[in-house]
Amino acid sequence: MTELTQDTIVDFIGDIFARCGDEEYLGEPVTMAEHMLQGATIAEQNGMSEDIIVAALLHDIGHFTSEFGTFSMEDTKDRFHEEAGAKVLAEFFPSVVTDCVRFHVAAKRYLCATKPEYFDRLSDASIHSLNLQGGPMSDAEVTEFEQNPNLEKIIQVRYLDEAGKRPDMPTPDYAHFAPMVQRVVDAHMSHQR
């Protein structure tokens, strides 16, 4: 695999969407691509910031970390997809995006602990994964999680994650979002110099 750069990462992710996006999304009535595109579309329709739209678009990219060549299947089988996704994006995306990716599972646990009504909006598949992920957070976990400076945006992406599971929702394809993804990458990389 060729080394990823600021100029190739956006097309590389687009290729993952094209080749792998039709995979089943963990018992939900949508594919992986549909799920991520729906979250981004809902964010865009609601006038959310580009970093939130991009984070919603990429929040589950960790399911495809083997595509990046940086993790072998042996490396990823014991890793949680959210951490693996954040690691592959960290070089090119700002911390707000990688935090939304890294903590979208923790945010579900947080919301179930702090907003009991949130549990009622979870799909059966999401409830099943919640149980595998440790259930609602303890009081100590809630206190620690609330220290994250990106908490509000992480929670926004979590709500978008839950909303992006409609079997009949039309969305634009990845190419619609690619210029926005590139702007987020370019802004981050210019701050790194």
N, C-alpha and C positions, 0 to 999 in steps of 0.2 A: 504494500500500500504506500502511495506517495504521502509525504508529510503534509499535514493540513496547515493552511495558512489563513490569514485574514481574508484573502481573496478567493479561497476555495471552500471554506467551511460551510457557507450558506448553500452552495450547490451540492456539497456532499450530504448535508442533512436532507435536502430535497430528494436526492437519490435514495436515501433510506426510506423516506415517505413513499416514493414510487415503487420500490422493490419489496418493502416489508410492511407497508401500511395496511394491507388487506388481512393481516393476521387477526385472529379473534382477540377481543379485548376481555379476557378473564371472566367469561360468563355473562357479559353485558350484551345488549342487542345491537352493538355497533362494532366496527373494526377499530384497530388501534388508531389509524389515520383519522377516521371519522370522529373518534373521541377527542383527539387533540385539536383537530380543525374546528370542531364545535365549540370547545372552550375558548379558542382564540376568536372565533366569529362572534360569540356572545359578548366577549370583552370589547371587541371593536364596536359592535352595535350599541354598547352602553357607554361609549366614549372614554373608555379606560386608557391609561397611558400605554405607550408602546412597550415599555418594559414588562407590564402586566400581560399584554397581548402575546408578546414573545414567550414569556414564562408559561402561559397557559398552553401555547402551541407546543412547547418543548418539555413540559413537565414529566412526561412518561418516556422520554428518549432513552432513559436507562434500560428499558426493555431491549434495546438494540445495541448495547455497548460493545458486543463482539464485532459489530460493523466497523467500529473505530480502530480495530486492530491493536488497541492499547490494553485490552483485557482478553485473555483466552477464556474459553468456557470454564476451565478449572478455576480461574480467578473470580468469575462472576457467579458461580453457582451458589456460593455462600454469602454473596453480597446482596444487599437490598438494592432494588432498582433505583431508588431515589438517590442514594449515595453515589452509585455508579454513574448515574446521569449527570449529577452535579460535577463529578470529577472530570468527565469528558468535555463538559462545557466550560469549565473554569478558566481555561487559557484564553477564551475568546469572548466571554460574556461577563457583565458586571455582577457583583455579589448579590444584588437584588434578584437577578434572574436565577443565579445558581442557588441562592437560599430558597427561592420559591420551589425549585426542583427538589432540592435536598430535604426540605421540610414539609412537602405536601402531604405525606403520610402522617407525620407527627401532628400536622394541623387537624386532621380528622380526629385523631385521638384527643387533641386539645378541645376541639369544639364539642365532642361528645361529653367531655368532663365539665365544660363551662356553660354549655347551652344544651340542656337535655332535649329541647325540641329539634335540634339538629339531627339527632339520631333518627327521628321519624322520616327524614327526607332521604336516608340512605337506601340504596337498592339492596336486594338480598345478597348479591355478590359483594357489595361494599361492606355489609355487615359481617359476612363470612371473613373477608380479609381483615376487618377491624379486629376480630377475635384472634386471628393469627398474628397480628401486629402488636398485641399486648393490651387491647381493650382501651377504654378511656384512661387518660393520664391520671396519675395520683396528684395530690395537692402539691407535693414537692416538684413534680415534673412540670405542672402548670406554672408554678412560680419561676422556674428556670426558663421555660419556653417563652414566657412573657418578657424576658430580657432581650430577646432578639430585636435589633433595631428595624428589621424588615417585617416585623410581625403583621402589621396591617396588610401588606401586600401578599404575604404568604397566605393569610386567611382569604383574601380575595381570590387567589388562584385555587384554593381548596374549594370554594363555592363554585368556581368555574369548572373544576374537575367533576363535581357532582352533577352539574347542569349538562355536561357534554355527553349524555348517554341516550339521546333520542334517536330511535330507529328511522325517523322520517324527516330529519332536519337537513335542508339543503345548506351547503357551505361552499365558499370558494375553495380552490385547491391551494396547495402549498405555494405555488407561484405567486398568488395574490399577496401572500405575507412575506415572500422572500426579500423585497426591497426594505421592508421594515426590519426584518432580521438583520440585514446587512447594515442598516443605520445603527442599530443597537451594538453590533460588533464593532463597527468603525468608531463609534463614540468611545467605547470601552478601550479599544486599542490605542486611540489617540491620547487617552488619559494615562496609559501605561508607559508612554514614551517619556 
